[in-house]
Amino acid sequence: MIPLFTGLRARLVVTFTLVAVTASALVAGIGYELAKGAMIDRSTQNAKDTLAKELQRINFAVGELQPGEVQPSSQDLENLVGALEGPGRHVLVEYQGQIFPDSGSNMGTNEVTGELRGQALSRMVAQRRIYNDQPWLIVGTQVKRIDKQGLPQPTGLSVFLFMSLAEEEATLSNLRGAFTQAGGIVLLIALTVALLSARQVLLPIGRLSAAAQALGGGRLDTRLPVRGKDELAALTARFNDAAAALELSVSELRSLEAISRRFVADVSHELRTPLTAMTAVADMLSEEADRLPEQPAEAVRLVLHEVARLRELVEHLIEISRFDAGTATLRRESVSVSDAISDCLEVRGWDEGIRVHTPVNLTVNLDPRRFDVILANLVGNAMKHGGPPVVITARSTPNGLEVKVRDHGKGISADALPHVFDRFFKAGAGRSRSQGSGLGLSIARANAHLHGGTISVRREDPGTLFTVWIPHS
């Protein structure tokens, strides 16, 4: 599963926004609850004050009557109800089993909970309830009367005042809307600030990334200006130090490599002159080898073999030095692939154990000398280290020329396969010194690359298959 936010910019923006939104939500929530509590407390206190004020105006006797007092009439109780009712208010009065609701009220005893009724016997209490999907505040109390000893005594007269909280609910709804709008504005501000902050933070990192990419691309003189004294400035300074050290190290390595290449080229060219003389003498000795005694003849043959091997090594080193120096060039011309393969095999005397499958009319634009070097190295490698038959197949593809060289020997081991094109690499510990210079396949690949092509190798059952691809020019 891929994470939704993987970039540093996205994580910074999301984190900053979440912190801002969380903080604003907490502030809005706390402010809303405080405002709500203050409004409810004010409404409750107003209801209690209204109820207490009206109850103090009662001018009839209730509860335990004194001499000369009479029970309140229904009209007295209804007058009390009328004094308490008003817009957004309803009243319920209970006295000695009689219930007196206000006119037009649908509030009855069922709307007064037992808990509220019980608490109202001892003190004035308030409770919020929902009736018909509307919020109401119920304030209830039992009227008390001071006896002769100055103590409050219950009278059995209970009054319940219902006050609508619709206005307060509307005010709270408006407040919620205001907080929501404020939250949206805070969110936009937070996003804007987060994007700007992320840009300020990531801009130096972006410069470092671009500089690192340029450094990896070979521009070793890449440096960044150091601005400020923060952590990013310190990181930039460290990058500049590392780039300078890398440039110095690479320059030293390049100098050493250039010296090494020049040394190889000079030695190879210097060896050519004595090697030419040795070859001439060796040719003369080869004519006399058959007339010499057995031991001198064997020594002459060994010298001839080593001279031939040394000559091959020197030629390979000279060719490699050309590629390293960048002086190798292509001289393309239209070449018959079938004729080029036949000439390569005929010149080297390779006619046994080789099968060629190529169209007669296949013509390609390439460098014939370098194509001969590629083919000779691959076929020679197959004949020396593989097994017969060696099969050469050439064909034209939509993208270029494809040539395959396959032997039917035991094949190259899986461990050695990735290194067959390395210089001086010889697969297998049992190979003798006389089996090539270890540069042939490397030279073949270099010539293929010079054409813009490739050489690949893979194991077959049996044998090994080399595939050369040269694009159409």
GUBAZA-609054 format. One record per residue (C-alpha): chain; residue number from 1; x, y, z; residue in one letter. Coordinates in steps of 0.5 Angstrom, whole numbers, padded with zeros to 4 digits. Layout:
N
A:NUM:X:Y:Z:a
...
//
This chain:
473
A:1:0000:0000:0000:m
A:2:0003:0007:-0002:i
A:3:0003:0012:0003:p
A:4:-0002:0018:0001:l
A:5:0003:0023:0004:f
A:6:0010:0022:0002:t
A:7:0014:0028:0000:g
A:8:0017:0033:0005:l
A:9:0013:0039:0003:r
A:10:0006:0035:0003:a
A:11:0008:0033:0010:r
A:12:0010:0040:0013:l
A:13:0003:0043:0010:v
A:14:-0001:0037:0013:v
A:15:0002:0038:0020:t
A:16:0002:0045:0020:f
A:17:-0005:0045:0018:t
A:18:-0007:0040:0023:l
A:19:-0004:0044:0028:v
A:20:-0007:0050:0026:a
A:21:-0014:0047:0025:v
A:22:-0014:0043:0032:t
A:23:-0012:0049:0036:a
A:24:-0017:0053:0032:s
A:25:-0022:0048:0034:a
A:26:-0020:0048:0041:l
A:27:-0021:0055:0042:v
A:28:-0028:0055:0038:a
A:29:-0030:0049:0042:g
A:30:-0028:0052:0049:i
A:31:-0031:0059:0047:g
A:32:-0037:0056:0044:y
A:33:-0038:0052:0051:e
A:34:-0037:0058:0055:l
A:35:-0042:0062:0051:a
A:36:-0047:0057:0052:k
A:37:-0046:0056:0059:g
A:38:-0046:0063:0060:a
A:39:-0053:0064:0056:m
A:40:-0056:0058:0060:i
A:41:-0054:0061:0067:d
A:42:-0057:0068:0065:r
A:43:-0063:0065:0063:s
A:44:-0064:0060:0069:t
A:45:-0062:0066:0073:q
A:46:-0067:0070:0070:n
A:47:-0073:0065:0070:a
A:48:-0071:0064:0078:k
A:49:-0071:0071:0079:d
A:50:-0078:0072:0075:t
A:51:-0081:0066:0079:l
A:52:-0079:0069:0086:a
A:53:-0081:0076:0085:k
A:54:-0088:0074:0083:e
A:55:-0088:0069:0089:l
A:56:-0087:0074:0094:q
A:57:-0093:0078:0091:r
A:58:-0098:0072:0093:i
A:59:-0103:0076:0098:n
A:60:-0107:0070:0100:f
A:61:-0106:0064:0105:a
A:62:-0103:0057:0103:v
A:63:-0101:0052:0107:g
A:64:-0103:0051:0115:e
A:65:-0108:0057:0116:l
A:66:-0108:0061:0122:q
A:67:-0114:0064:0125:p
A:68:-0118:0068:0121:g
A:69:-0115:0066:0114:e
A:70:-0119:0062:0109:v
A:71:-0117:0057:0103:q
A:72:-0115:0060:0097:p
A:73:-0120:0060:0091:s
A:74:-0119:0057:0084:s
A:75:-0119:0065:0082:q
A:76:-0113:0066:0087:d
A:77:-0109:0061:0084:l
A:78:-0111:0062:0077:e
A:79:-0109:0070:0078:n
A:80:-0102:0067:0080:l
A:81:-0102:0063:0074:v
A:82:-0104:0069:0070:g
A:83:-0098:0073:0073:a
A:84:-0093:0068:0071:l
A:85:-0095:0067:0064:e
A:86:-0092:0071:0058:g
A:87:-0089:0070:0051:p
A:88:-0085:0064:0051:g
A:89:-0087:0062:0058:r
A:90:-0092:0057:0061:h
A:91:-0094:0056:0068:v
A:92:-0096:0050:0072:l
A:93:-0099:0051:0079:v
A:94:-0101:0045:0083:e
A:95:-0104:0046:0090:y
A:96:-0108:0040:0094:q
A:97:-0108:0036:0088:g
A:98:-0111:0041:0084:q
A:99:-0107:0043:0077:i
A:100:-0108:0050:0074:f
A:101:-0104:0050:0067:p
A:102:-0104:0057:0064:d
A:103:-0109:0058:0058:s
A:104:-0107:0055:0051:g
A:105:-0101:0051:0055:s
A:106:-0100:0044:0053:n
A:107:-0095:0043:0059:m
A:108:-0098:0038:0064:g
A:109:-0095:0034:0070:t
A:110:-0093:0029:0065:n
A:111:-0087:0034:0063:e
A:112:-0085:0035:0070:v
A:113:-0080:0029:0072:t
A:114:-0080:0026:0078:g
A:115:-0073:0028:0080:e
A:116:-0075:0035:0079:l
A:117:-0081:0035:0083:r
A:118:-0078:0032:0089:g
A:119:-0072:0037:0089:q
A:120:-0077:0042:0088:a
A:121:-0080:0040:0095:l
A:122:-0074:0043:0098:s
A:123:-0071:0049:0094:r
A:124:-0072:0052:0087:m
A:125:-0069:0048:0082:v
A:126:-0068:0048:0074:a
A:127:-0068:0043:0069:q
A:128:-0067:0043:0061:r
A:129:-0071:0039:0057:r
A:130:-0073:0038:0050:i
A:131:-0081:0038:0048:y
A:132:-0083:0037:0041:n
A:133:-0076:0038:0039:d
A:134:-0075:0045:0042:q
A:135:-0071:0046:0048:p
A:136:-0074:0049:0055:w
A:137:-0072:0051:0061:l
A:138:-0076:0048:0067:i
A:139:-0076:0052:0074:v
A:140:-0080:0049:0080:g
A:141:-0081:0050:0087:t
A:142:-0085:0049:0093:q
A:143:-0088:0056:0096:v
A:144:-0086:0056:0104:k
A:145:-0089:0060:0109:r
A:146:-0086:0063:0115:i
A:147:-0089:0060:0122:d
A:148:-0089:0063:0129:k
A:149:-0082:0061:0130:q
A:150:-0079:0064:0124:g
A:151:-0078:0057:0121:l
A:152:-0080:0056:0113:p
A:153:-0086:0051:0113:q
A:154:-0088:0047:0106:p
A:155:-0095:0050:0104:t
A:156:-0096:0044:0099:g
A:157:-0097:0050:0093:l
A:158:-0092:0048:0088:s
A:159:-0090:0052:0082:v
A:160:-0087:0050:0075:f
A:161:-0085:0055:0070:l
A:162:-0083:0053:0063:f
A:163:-0079:0058:0059:m
A:164:-0077:0057:0052:s
A:165:-0070:0057:0050:l
A:166:-0071:0058:0042:a
A:167:-0068:0065:0042:e
A:168:-0062:0062:0046:e
A:169:-0062:0056:0041:e
A:170:-0062:0061:0035:a
A:171:-0056:0065:0038:t
A:172:-0052:0059:0039:l
A:173:-0054:0057:0032:s
A:174:-0051:0063:0030:n
A:175:-0045:0063:0034:l
A:176:-0044:0056:0031:r
A:177:-0044:0059:0024:g
A:178:-0039:0064:0026:a
A:179:-0034:0059:0029:f
A:180:-0035:0055:0023:t
A:181:-0034:0061:0018:q
A:182:-0028:0063:0023:a
A:183:-0025:0056:0022:g
A:184:-0025:0056:0015:g
A:185:-0022:0063:0015:i
A:186:-0017:0060:0019:v
A:187:-0016:0054:0015:l
A:188:-0014:0058:0009:l
A:189:-0010:0062:0013:i
A:190:-0006:0056:0016:a
A:191:-0006:0053:0009:l
A:192:-0003:0059:0006:t
A:193:0002:0060:0012:v
A:194:0004:0052:0011:a
A:195:0005:0053:0004:l
A:196:0010:0059:0005:l
A:197:0013:0056:0010:s
A:198:0014:0049:0007:a
A:199:0017:0053:0001:r
A:200:0022:0057:0005:q
A:201:0024:0051:0008:v
A:202:0025:0046:0002:l
A:203:0028:0052:-0003:l
A:204:0035:0051:0000:p
A:205:0033:0043:0000:i
A:206:0031:0044:-0007:g
A:207:0038:0047:-0009:r
A:208:0042:0042:-0005:l
A:209:0038:0036:-0009:s
A:210:0039:0040:-0016:a
A:211:0047:0041:-0014:a
A:212:0048:0034:-0012:a
A:213:0045:0032:-0018:q
A:214:0049:0036:-0022:a
A:215:0055:0034:-0018:l
A:216:0053:0026:-0020:g
A:217:0053:0029:-0027:g
A:218:0060:0030:-0027:g
A:219:0060:0038:-0026:r
A:220:0065:0037:-0020:l
A:221:0065:0045:-0019:d
A:222:0058:0046:-0017:t
A:223:0058:0050:-0011:r
A:224:0052:0053:-0007:l
A:225:0052:0060:-0003:p
A:226:0052:0060:0004:v
A:227:0046:0064:0007:r
A:228:0045:0065:0014:g
A:229:0047:0061:0020:k
A:230:0042:0056:0021:d
A:231:0042:0049:0020:e
A:232:0041:0049:0013:l
A:233:0047:0054:0012:a
A:234:0051:0049:0016:a
A:235:0049:0043:0011:l
A:236:0050:0048:0005:t
A:237:0057:0049:0008:a
A:238:0058:0042:0009:r
A:239:0056:0040:0002:f
A:240:0061:0045:-0001:n
A:241:0066:0042:0003:d
A:242:0065:0035:0001:a
A:243:0064:0037:-0007:a
A:244:0071:0041:-0006:a
A:245:0074:0034:-0003:a
A:246:0071:0030:-0009:l
A:247:0073:0035:-0014:e
A:248:0080:0034:-0012:l
A:249:0080:0027:-0011:s
A:250:0077:0026:-0018:v
A:251:0082:0030:-0021:s
A:252:0088:0026:-0018:e
A:253:0084:0020:-0020:l
A:254:0084:0023:-0027:r
A:255:0091:0025:-0027:s
A:256:0093:0018:-0025:l
A:257:0088:0015:-0030:e
A:258:0091:0019:-0035:a
A:259:0098:0017:-0033:i
A:260:0097:0010:-0033:s
A:261:0093:0010:-0040:r
A:262:0099:0014:-0043:r
A:263:0104:0009:-0040:f
A:264:0100:0003:-0043:v
A:265:0100:0006:-0050:a
A:266:0107:0008:-0049:d
A:267:0110:0001:-0047:v
A:268:0105:-0002:-0053:s
A:269:0108:0003:-0058:h
A:270:0115:0002:-0055:e
A:271:0114:-0006:-0055:l
A:272:0112:-0006:-0063:r
A:273:0119:-0005:-0065:t
A:274:0123:-0010:-0062:p
A:275:0117:-0015:-0063:l
A:276:0117:-0014:-0070:t
A:277:0124:-0016:-0070:a
A:278:0123:-0022:-0066:m
A:279:0117:-0024:-0070:t
A:280:0122:-0024:-0076:a
A:281:0127:-0028:-0073:v
A:282:0121:-0033:-0070:a
A:283:0119:-0033:-0078:d
A:284:0126:-0036:-0079:m
A:285:0127:-0040:-0074:l
A:286:0120:-0043:-0075:s
A:287:0123:-0045:-0082:e
A:288:0128:-0049:-0079:e
A:289:0124:-0052:-0073:a
A:290:0123:-0059:-0077:d
A:291:0130:-0060:-0078:r
A:292:0133:-0059:-0071:l
A:293:0133:-0064:-0065:p
A:294:0127:-0065:-0061:e
A:295:0129:-0061:-0055:q
A:296:0131:-0055:-0059:p
A:297:0125:-0056:-0064:a
A:298:0120:-0056:-0058:e
A:299:0124:-0050:-0055:a
A:300:0123:-0046:-0062:v
A:301:0116:-0048:-0062:r
A:302:0115:-0045:-0055:l
A:303:0118:-0039:-0057:v
A:304:0114:-0038:-0063:l
A:305:0108:-0039:-0059:h
A:306:0110:-0034:-0054:e
A:307:0112:-0029:-0059:v
A:308:0105:-0030:-0062:a
A:309:0101:-0029:-0056:r
A:310:0106:-0023:-0054:l
A:311:0104:-0020:-0061:r
A:312:0097:-0021:-0060:e
A:313:0097:-0018:-0053:l
A:314:0101:-0011:-0055:v
A:315:0096:-0010:-0061:e
A:316:0090:-0011:-0056:h
A:317:0093:-0006:-0051:l
A:318:0094:-0001:-0057:i
A:319:0087:-0002:-0059:e
A:320:0085:-0001:-0052:i
A:321:0089:0005:-0051:s
A:322:0086:0008:-0057:r
A:323:0079:0007:-0054:f
A:324:0081:0010:-0047:d
A:325:0084:0016:-0050:a
A:326:0078:0017:-0054:g
A:327:0081:0017:-0061:t
A:328:0078:0011:-0064:a
A:329:0073:0013:-0070:t
A:330:0068:0010:-0075:l
A:331:0069:0009:-0082:r
A:332:0062:0007:-0084:r
A:333:0061:0004:-0091:e
A:334:0056:-0001:-0094:s
A:335:0058:-0008:-0092:v
A:336:0055:-0015:-0094:s
A:337:0055:-0018:-0088:v
A:338:0055:-0025:-0091:s
A:339:0062:-0023:-0095:d
A:340:0065:-0020:-0088:a
A:341:0063:-0026:-0084:i
A:342:0066:-0031:-0090:s
A:343:0073:-0026:-0090:d
A:344:0073:-0026:-0083:c
A:345:0073:-0034:-0082:l
A:346:0078:-0035:-0089:e
A:347:0083:-0030:-0087:v
A:348:0084:-0034:-0080:r
A:349:0083:-0041:-0083:g
A:350:0077:-0042:-0079:w
A:351:0073:-0047:-0083:d
A:352:0072:-0053:-0079:e
A:353:0066:-0054:-0074:g
A:354:0063:-0047:-0076:i
A:355:0056:-0046:-0079:r
A:356:0054:-0040:-0082:v
A:357:0047:-0038:-0083:h
A:358:0046:-0031:-0086:t
A:359:0042:-0028:-0092:p
A:360:0046:-0027:-0098:v
A:361:0043:-0020:-0100:n
A:362:0044:-0017:-0092:l
A:363:0048:-0011:-0093:t
A:364:0049:-0006:-0087:v
A:365:0052:0001:-0086:n
A:366:0058:0000:-0081:l
A:367:0066:0000:-0080:d
A:368:0068:-0007:-0084:p
A:369:0075:-0007:-0080:r
A:370:0071:-0006:-0073:r
A:371:0066:-0011:-0075:f
A:372:0071:-0016:-0077:d
A:373:0075:-0015:-0070:v
A:374:0068:-0016:-0066:i
A:375:0067:-0023:-0070:l
A:376:0074:-0025:-0070:a
A:377:0074:-0024:-0062:n
A:378:0067:-0028:-0061:l
A:379:0068:-0034:-0066:v
A:380:0075:-0034:-0063:g
A:381:0073:-0034:-0056:n
A:382:0068:-0040:-0058:a
A:383:0073:-0044:-0061:m
A:384:0078:-0044:-0056:k
A:385:0073:-0044:-0050:h
A:386:0067:-0047:-0052:g
A:387:0065:-0053:-0056:g
A:388:0063:-0055:-0063:p
A:389:0060:-0053:-0067:p
A:390:0060:-0046:-0067:v
A:391:0054:-0043:-0070:v
A:392:0054:-0036:-0073:i
A:393:0047:-0033:-0075:t
A:394:0046:-0026:-0078:a
A:395:0039:-0022:-0079:r
A:396:0036:-0016:-0080:s
A:397:0031:-0013:-0075:t
A:398:0027:-0007:-0075:p
A:399:0032:-0003:-0071:n
A:400:0039:-0006:-0074:g
A:401:0043:-0012:-0075:l
A:402:0043:-0018:-0070:e
A:403:0049:-0023:-0070:v
A:404:0049:-0029:-0066:k
A:405:0055:-0033:-0064:v
A:406:0054:-0040:-0060:r
A:407:0058:-0045:-0058:d
A:408:0056:-0052:-0056:h
A:409:0061:-0053:-0050:g
A:410:0060:-0054:-0043:k
A:411:0058:-0046:-0042:g
A:412:0061:-0040:-0038:i
A:413:0059:-0041:-0030:s
A:414:0054:-0037:-0028:a
A:415:0059:-0033:-0023:d
A:416:0063:-0031:-0029:a
A:417:0058:-0029:-0033:l
A:418:0057:-0022:-0031:p
A:419:0065:-0021:-0032:h
A:420:0066:-0024:-0039:v
A:421:0067:-0017:-0042:f
A:422:0072:-0014:-0036:d
A:423:0079:-0013:-0038:r
A:424:0084:-0019:-0037:f
A:425:0078:-0023:-0034:f
A:426:0079:-0031:-0036:k
A:427:0073:-0035:-0034:a
A:428:0076:-0042:-0030:g
A:429:0082:-0043:-0026:a
A:430:0084:-0048:-0031:g
A:431:0085:-0044:-0037:r
A:432:0093:-0043:-0039:s
A:433:0097:-0037:-0040:r
A:434:0097:-0039:-0047:s
A:435:0089:-0038:-0048:q
A:436:0088:-0031:-0050:g
A:437:0090:-0024:-0047:s
A:438:0083:-0023:-0043:g
A:439:0082:-0017:-0047:l
A:440:0078:-0020:-0053:g
A:441:0071:-0019:-0051:l
A:442:0073:-0012:-0048:s
A:443:0075:-0010:-0055:i
A:444:0069:-0013:-0058:a
A:445:0064:-0009:-0054:r
A:446:0068:-0003:-0054:a
A:447:0067:-0003:-0062:n
A:448:0060:-0005:-0061:a
A:449:0059:0001:-0057:h
A:450:0063:0005:-0062:l
A:451:0057:0003:-0067:h
A:452:0052:0005:-0062:g
A:453:0050:-0002:-0061:g
A:454:0051:-0007:-0055:t
A:455:0054:-0014:-0054:i
A:456:0050:-0019:-0049:s
A:457:0051:-0026:-0047:v
A:458:0047:-0032:-0044:r
A:459:0048:-0039:-0042:r
A:460:0045:-0044:-0047:e
A:461:0044:-0051:-0046:d
A:462:0049:-0053:-0048:p
A:463:0054:-0048:-0049:g
A:464:0054:-0040:-0049:t
A:465:0050:-0035:-0054:l
A:466:0053:-0028:-0055:f
A:467:0049:-0023:-0059:t
A:468:0051:-0017:-0062:v
A:469:0046:-0011:-0064:w
A:470:0048:-0006:-0069:i
A:471:0043:0000:-0070:p
A:472:0042:0002:-0077:h
A:473:0046:0009:-0078:s
//
